[in-house]
Amino acid sequence: MGMPISIHVRCPDPSARDITRAVAAAYAELARMEDLFSIWMPSSQVSRLRRGEIVLSQCDPLITEAVRMGVKASALTAGSFTTKLPDATGELRFDPTGLVKGWAVDRAGTALTGLPGASWCINAGGDILAGRHRYVEPKGNDARPWRIGIEDPMDRSRITQVVPIVEGAMATSGTAARGAHLFDPIASEWSDRVASVTVLGTELVWADIWATALFVGGPTTQSAFTAFAADNPGYSWTTGPE
């Protein structure tokens, strides 16, 4: 997916068989999603779809679901999120990378949720999904929050805020680390302003979608997020300095 992904587990015995099996299953799901969706792997179904070698009806059902999610995300964000991005020639092509990373991590996290006595965190290039078993004591050592730092987009050596997370997702979008890689579908251009947007939520896929949309969007997108958060408790956002 173009970034490192790590899985961290807190429990009495991290080497226990059920722990290692669950972590392996989580990584296997991440690999499966990459095999389907990577635009950098010529053999992936999305790459073949983009080249016209196959049609959507011949693809895995998850790809059809990604298309539907992209349409839904565009509608919810007032058009500030899209899965149609310019390729090297400037032609708009299906590119679900902006939603698949968070979705893949959410799916991988399901392999970890049932681990007795464990809390866990998946770090996908700085975007976070954390969870714990329902029987982990809220104040126990294995349920202490994961402390996630938010970089200053103007000075990446500085942390502007530390967010404690026990359960939930956190996604940050900006240009400091990867340059102008966020596309504004309304303006039809890549955003190059130096700033960041961080979204907290219950699912990483939607936190990531909204972080991108709020970064490139304006007041209309912010109003759309307010409406979304009213219907989906647990979502909030903050912006870094410009």
Phi, psi and omega per residue, in radians:
M1 nan 0.190 3.076
G2 1.415 0.307 -3.135
M3 -2.791 2.729 3.070
P4 -1.283 2.508 3.071
I5 -2.263 2.238 -3.136
S6 -2.208 2.642 3.132
I7 -2.105 2.284 -3.105
H8 -2.170 2.327 -3.103
V9 -2.242 2.319 3.000
R10 -1.903 2.145 -3.134
C11 -2.909 2.942 -3.128
P12 -1.045 -0.628 -3.106
D13 -2.434 1.601 -3.114
P14 -1.092 -0.319 -3.135
S15 -1.566 0.007 3.139
A16 -1.037 2.595 -3.031
R17 -1.054 -0.711 -3.116
D18 -1.158 -0.544 3.102
I19 -1.204 -0.885 -3.090
T20 -1.128 -0.622 3.097
R21 -1.160 -0.738 -3.130
A22 -1.146 -0.731 3.114
V23 -1.117 -0.727 3.098
A24 -1.085 -0.697 3.120
A25 -1.143 -0.661 3.111
A26 -1.127 -0.788 3.104
Y27 -1.128 -0.628 3.122
A28 -1.111 -0.671 3.107
E29 -1.170 -0.691 3.078
L30 -1.068 -0.742 3.135
A31 -1.151 -0.676 3.119
R32 -1.091 -0.780 3.134
M33 -1.125 -0.663 3.104
E34 -1.141 -0.718 3.121
D35 -1.064 -0.561 3.137
L36 -1.425 -0.732 -2.866
F37 -1.906 -0.232 -3.032
S38 -1.069 2.249 3.054
I39 -1.496 -0.081 3.125
W40 -1.690 -0.210 3.112
M41 -1.743 1.965 -3.108
P42 -1.004 -0.451 -3.078
S43 -1.499 -0.155 -3.100
S44 -1.171 2.705 -3.139
Q45 -1.133 -0.617 3.110
V46 -1.151 -0.701 3.091
S47 -1.095 -0.742 3.126
R48 -1.170 -0.641 3.090
L49 -1.125 -0.741 3.135
R50 -1.126 -0.547 3.133
R51 -1.477 -0.088 3.133
G52 1.408 0.270 -3.135
E53 -1.364 -0.465 3.090
I54 -2.390 2.863 3.070
V55 -1.939 2.926 -3.024
L56 -1.007 -0.651 -3.114
S57 -1.147 -0.299 3.120
Q58 -1.615 -0.076 -3.073
C59 -1.552 2.886 3.012
D60 -1.009 2.493 3.136
P61 -0.973 -0.448 3.119
L62 -1.118 -0.527 3.124
I63 -1.244 -0.697 3.034
T64 -1.052 -0.706 3.111
E65 -1.115 -0.665 3.110
A66 -1.118 -0.673 3.080
V67 -1.062 -0.791 3.137
R68 -1.116 -0.723 3.122
M69 -1.099 -0.676 3.113
G70 -1.097 -0.734 3.098
V71 -1.105 -0.764 3.127
K72 -1.110 -0.752 -3.124
A73 -1.109 -0.700 3.107
S74 -1.073 -0.747 -3.137
A75 -1.161 -0.772 -3.090
L76 -1.182 -0.564 -3.082
T77 -1.628 0.245 -3.133
A78 1.032 0.629 3.062
G79 1.468 0.140 -3.092
S80 -1.575 0.015 3.047
F81 -2.260 2.444 3.132
T82 -2.563 2.681 3.006
T83 -1.854 0.266 3.038
K84 -1.996 1.836 -3.046
L85 -2.074 2.674 3.108
P86 -1.164 2.371 3.018
D87 -1.524 -2.924 -3.078
A88 -1.083 -0.413 -3.141
T89 -1.631 -0.078 -3.104
G90 1.632 -0.054 3.135
E91 -1.381 2.378 3.115
L92 -1.287 2.198 3.124
R93 -2.330 2.744 3.103
F94 -1.098 2.100 3.123
D95 -2.494 1.668 -3.073
P96 -1.533 0.237 -3.063
T97 -0.931 -0.673 -3.073
G98 -1.141 -0.336 3.075
L99 -1.954 -0.408 -3.039
V100 -1.225 -0.612 -3.134
K101 -1.007 -0.926 -3.137
G102 -1.120 -0.687 3.127
W103 -1.117 -0.753 3.133
A104 -1.092 -0.720 3.124
V105 -1.163 -0.726 3.069
D106 -1.009 -0.763 -3.138
R107 -1.170 -0.691 3.105
A108 -1.128 -0.617 -3.123
G109 -1.105 -0.438 3.135
T110 -1.128 -0.421 3.114
A111 -1.272 -0.290 -3.048
L112 -1.821 -0.267 -2.972
T113 -1.183 -0.430 -3.083
G114 -1.658 0.169 -3.086
L115 -1.272 2.034 -3.097
P116 -1.052 2.290 3.034
G117 1.215 0.290 -3.040
A118 -2.069 2.573 2.869
S119 -2.104 2.718 -2.990
W120 -2.619 2.847 -3.136
C121 -2.573 2.301 3.022
I122 -1.911 2.196 3.134
N123 -1.918 1.951 -3.129
A124 -1.965 1.540 3.137
G125 1.048 0.556 -3.138
G126 1.722 -0.240 3.010
D127 -1.557 2.449 -2.888
I128 -2.168 2.412 2.901
L129 -2.234 2.198 -3.119
A130 -2.197 2.654 3.120
G131 -2.795 3.028 3.111
R132 -2.674 2.759 3.040
H133 -1.218 2.531 -3.041
R134 -1.118 -0.298 -3.137
Y135 -1.706 0.090 3.028
V136 -1.275 2.232 -3.126
E137 -1.099 2.295 -3.095
P138 -0.966 -0.508 -3.112
K139 -1.868 0.149 3.128
G140 -1.307 2.855 -3.117
N141 -1.048 -0.611 -3.094
D142 -1.424 -0.047 3.115
A143 -2.009 0.181 3.106
R144 -1.141 2.610 -3.047
P145 -1.101 2.605 2.908
W146 -1.443 2.196 -3.077
R147 -1.671 1.929 -3.023
I148 -1.887 2.119 3.139
G149 -1.533 2.514 3.043
I150 -1.871 2.110 -3.117
E151 -1.251 2.594 2.960
D152 -1.327 2.059 -3.111
P153 -1.128 -0.321 3.099
M154 -1.503 -0.370 -3.119
D155 -2.647 1.663 -3.004
R156 -1.208 -0.135 3.061
S157 -1.444 -0.091 -3.074
R158 -2.009 2.395 3.077
I159 -1.713 2.171 -3.107
T160 -1.538 -0.437 -3.068
Q161 -2.783 2.540 3.033
V162 -2.033 2.169 -3.085
V163 -1.894 2.090 3.064
P164 -1.446 2.232 -3.127
I165 -2.243 2.199 2.994
V166 -1.732 -0.828 3.089
E167 -2.418 2.400 3.085
G168 2.255 -2.979 -3.029
A169 -2.223 2.644 3.051
M170 -2.486 2.206 3.136
A171 -2.258 2.431 3.100
T172 -2.160 2.308 3.048
S173 -2.084 2.454 3.122
G174 -3.083 -3.085 -3.074
T175 -1.964 -0.061 -3.035
A176 -1.113 -0.702 -3.052
A177 -1.509 -0.693 -3.000
R178 -2.090 0.151 3.124
G179 1.283 -2.760 -3.050
A180 -1.396 1.365 -3.119
H181 -1.960 0.088 -3.116
L182 -1.843 2.112 -3.037
F183 -1.651 2.298 3.067
D184 -1.669 1.815 -3.067
P185 -1.223 -0.371 3.124
I186 -1.344 -0.773 3.108
A187 -1.476 -0.201 -3.098
S188 0.988 0.837 3.107
E189 -2.681 2.804 3.085
W190 -1.431 2.347 -3.132
S191 -1.409 2.290 -3.118
D192 -2.092 0.176 3.122
R193 -1.244 2.601 -3.128
V194 -1.640 1.866 -3.118
A195 -2.940 -3.096 3.049
S196 -2.666 2.699 3.055
V197 -2.274 2.290 3.108
T198 -2.057 2.311 3.131
V199 -2.112 2.303 3.003
L200 -1.797 2.491 -3.140
G201 -2.911 -2.956 -3.118
T202 -1.668 -0.418 3.114
E203 -2.203 2.366 -3.104
L204 -1.192 -0.584 -3.121
V205 -1.017 -0.776 -3.111
W206 -1.379 -0.565 3.039
A207 -1.069 -0.735 -3.127
D208 -1.211 -0.758 3.093
I209 -1.006 -0.818 -3.095
W210 -1.233 -0.595 3.089
A211 -1.055 -0.750 3.095
T212 -1.139 -0.835 -3.092
A213 -1.091 -0.746 -3.126
L214 -1.221 -0.507 3.108
F215 -1.169 -0.800 -3.069
V216 -1.555 -0.345 -3.033
G217 -1.543 -3.139 -3.129
G218 -2.147 -2.649 -3.093
P219 -0.995 -0.612 3.138
T220 -1.124 -0.699 3.104
T221 -1.167 -0.693 3.112
Q222 -1.096 -0.691 3.079
S223 -1.143 -0.657 3.103
A224 -1.123 -0.677 3.100
F225 -1.138 -0.716 3.112
T226 -1.008 -0.720 3.109
A227 -1.170 -0.728 3.119
F228 -1.088 -0.805 -3.102
A229 -1.140 -0.524 3.102
A230 -1.148 -0.569 3.139
D231 -1.600 -0.232 -3.077
N232 -2.310 1.464 -3.088
P233 -0.986 2.546 3.098
G234 1.833 -0.053 -3.123
Y235 -1.789 2.370 3.070
S236 -2.678 2.915 -3.129
W237 -2.555 2.748 3.074
T238 -2.516 2.730 -3.118
T239 -2.108 2.580 3.072
G240 -1.503 2.964 -3.112
P241 -1.196 2.697 3.075
E242 -1.989 nan nan
